[in-house]
Amino acid sequence: MLSYRCQGQPNNPAIVLLHGFLGDKQDWLAVTEVLAEQYYCISIDLPGHGDSLNQPLPTPGFETCCELIEQTVATLGVKQYHLIGYSLGGRIALHLARRYPSCVLSLILESCHPGLQSEQDKAQRKINDAQWGDKLAQLDITTFLTQWYQQAVFADLSNQQQQTMIKRRSGNQGVNLSNCYQATSLAQQADLWDTPAVINAPCFFIAGSDDNKFLSLATCWKQQYPLKLYPVNASGHNVHSAAPDTFSQLVLRLLKPLAVNPILPNRPLNDSE
């Protein structure tokens, strides 16, 4: 069992939310306060994070992580759900949708990678992630976080925003995070680019307009597979943190047609819906 937080009425359609690396279930509070008016929101602490601190994973750890999430959701009596995942949570959500396709009603991905496709890229990523893993295990958490938020993907954050994130994440435990980080490394991830074409649930991608890397990646992805892309203005990598109200309203708009229309295989959602 993983730690979780529920909001909303259990008899409403369920939404499972998976946070990113270094985050926890509380990251979704501003979003779930809105969504819980219509949905039963289940925010889960991933292994090594939040109150799931002492839940180690093997390497690779995607299958075990998916099993833990499914067991947690099933304990709540939820058999089907809409699935939202940010960054690491999005990559895990892709695996979850492939492993339990009959459970997933829709898949909303925020700023996540569908998988490396060359062995050379995987080898380089493995080296890079091992270095970050070593830093997690060796450095104090504040020093690690200071270095982490200097990466290009977080360039949209101001110095004050970086300091706020460092303070917020400083309760994490490096060794536990290192285990999860390397077990769910992009180097360990399956190639899941074709997921929108092989599951029946509609697939959406939310990206910040200032996040050039993932906006470009998602643009390429949607040209190959039935994935609907929704850029959000004035947002970087973490859209639901930068613009929680916009993110929440977008999710409600994406899910509204699914409440009245049957979910057909790979059914695209028109912008007018």
N, C-alpha and C positions, 0 to 999 in steps of 0.2 A: 504493500500500500504506500502511495505517495501522499504527502500532505496536500490538502485542497481547501478552497473557500467557495461556498455556494451563496449565490444571491438570486432572488426571484422565487417564483412559485414552481414547485416541482412538477406540477401538471402542465406547465408551459413547455414548448419545444426547447431542447437543451442546446447550449453552446459550450464547447470545451475550449479553453484558452491556454496556450502554451507560451511562456515568456522566453526571452533570449538569454544568452550566456551572461552570467553575473546577476541576473534578475531574480524575481520571485513572484508569487501570486499577487502580491500587493501592487505590482506594476500596472495591473489592469483596472484598478479601482475606479478611476475616472471614466473608463469605458463601460464597465459593468454596471455602474450606477444608472447609466442610460439604458443599456441593453436589458437590464433586469426588469424593466417595466413590462416587457413583452416576452422575455426568454428566461429560462432557468440557466444561469451562468455558473460554470464550474471552472475556476481558475486553479491550476495545478502547479505545485512546486516540483520542478524537474530534479532528478537525482543530483545530490551534491549542493543543492540550492535551498535557501529558505529553511523550512522545517522538514525538508527531505534530506537534511545534511548528511546523515549517515547511511545513505543508500548507494553503495558502490556499484559500478558497472564493469563488466568484462570489456575487453577490447577485441573487436569492435563491440559497441554497446547499444546499437540502434534497436535490435530485436528485443533485448531485455527491457530497454526503456519503453518500447511500445507495449510489451506485455504488462508492465507495471501500470501504465496509464490506463489500459483497457480494464485491468482488474480493479483499479480505483473507481473508474466510471461505472463499471458493472455493479460494484458494491452499493452505489447510490440508486440502483434500479433503472439506470438509463441504458437503453439498448441502441438508440440512434441519436446522433447529434450533429450539429454544424461544428466545424473545426476551424479554429483560428490559430495561426502560429507565426511568431515574430522571430526572424533571424535563426538562431539555433532551434527555437521552437517550431519554426516553419519547416526546417529540414527534418525534424522529428515527425512533424505532421505529415509530410510527404510519405515517410516510411509507414506511418500509422494508417494512412489511407490505402496504401498498397497491401498492408497485412490484414486489415479489417475493412474491406471496401463496403460491405453491407451495412456497416455501422455509421459511415460518414455520409451525411445528407448534402453537405457542401464543404468546399475547401477554400479558405481565405488565407492567402499567404502574404506576409508583410516582409519585404526586404530579405528574402532568403534565396539560397543557391540550390538549384536542382541537381548539382553533382558535377564533379570533374570528369572529363571524358577521355583524357589521355593519361597513360601510365607515367609519363614524364611530369605532368602537372601534379599528379597524386604524390609522386616521390618528393617533389619539391615542397609540397604542402605539408607532408609528413615531417620533414626536417624543420620547417617553420613552426609547426604546432608543437613539436617536441621542445623547441627553444622556449616558447611561451609556457609550456607545461613545467619546464625546469624553473622558470622565473616564479611561477605560482608556488612551487614547492620550497623555493629558497628565499625569496624576498618577503619582506613584510607587506601586508596587503595594500597599504597606502602607496608604497613605492611602486608596486605592481600596477595598481590602478592608474597612477600618474603616467606611467609608460603606455598603458593600454589605450588610454583616451587621447594619446598623441597620434594614433594611427589615422591615415588619410580618410578612412570611412567616417570618422567623427569630426571632420574638419568644419562642419556646420555649427558645432557647439562653440559658444563663446567661452572665454576663460572662466567666467562665473558659472556657466552651466556645467563645465567640466568639473569644477570644484564641488558643485552640488551633487553631481553623480558620484564623485570619489567619496564624499561624505556618506552618501546614501548606501554605497556598496561596501563600505569599510567593515561591516560586520561579517562578511564572508570569510570562510576558512580556505586558505590556499590549497592545502593538500586535497581536500574534498573536491574543490573545483578542478584541480589538475586532473584528477581521475576522470571526471565527466568530460572535460575539455578534450582529452586525448582519446577517450572511448568513443566520442561523437565527433571526432575530427572530420573535416571535409575530405581528408585523405582516406578515411574509413567508410565514407558514405557511398551508397550505390548510385549508379547513374539513373536518375529519376526524371529525366527530361520528358519522357513519354507519358508520365502519370496522367495528365489531363485527357489523354486519348484512350487510356485503358481502364479508368474507373468511371462509373456512371454519374458520380456527383459533379456538378458544375464547379469549375475552378477559377478563382479570381486572384489577382496579384495587386497589392497596394504598395506603391513606392513613393518616396518623397521626391519632389521636383528638383531638389538640390543634391540628391544622391545619384550622381551621374553613373556610378558603377552599376548599381542594381536597376536603375531605370533602363540603362542600355541592355543589361542582361535580360530583363523582362520583355523588352521590345523584341529582342531576338527570339526569345522563347515563344511569344505569342504568334510570331510569324510561322512557326513550325507546328504548333499544337493548339488545340482549342482552349486557350487561356485568355481571359479578359483582363486587360491592364487598366488600372485606375491611378494616375499620378495625383498627388496631393500637393498643392502649392505651398510654398514657404515651409517646407519640411525636409529634413534630411533622412538619415538612416532609420531613426525611430519615430515613425509617423504618429503612432498612438500616444507617445509622450509629448511630442511637439504640438500636436493638434488633436487632442482627445475628442473634442466635440465633433469636429469634422470627420474624424475616423469613425466615431460611433454612428453618426447619421449616415455615412456611406455604407456601413455594415447593414444597418436597418434597410436601406434602399436595395441593397443586393439580395437580402434574404426575403423581402416582402413578396416578390413573385413566387417564391418557392413555397409559401404558405397556402397559395391558392391554385398553383399549377403543379401537375405531376412532374417529378424529376425524370427526365428522359436522358438516355445515354448521351453524354457530351453535349448537352443542350446549351448553346451560348445564350448569354443574357444581353439583350439589346440595350444600348445606352438610354433609350426612351423608357425602359421599364423601371 
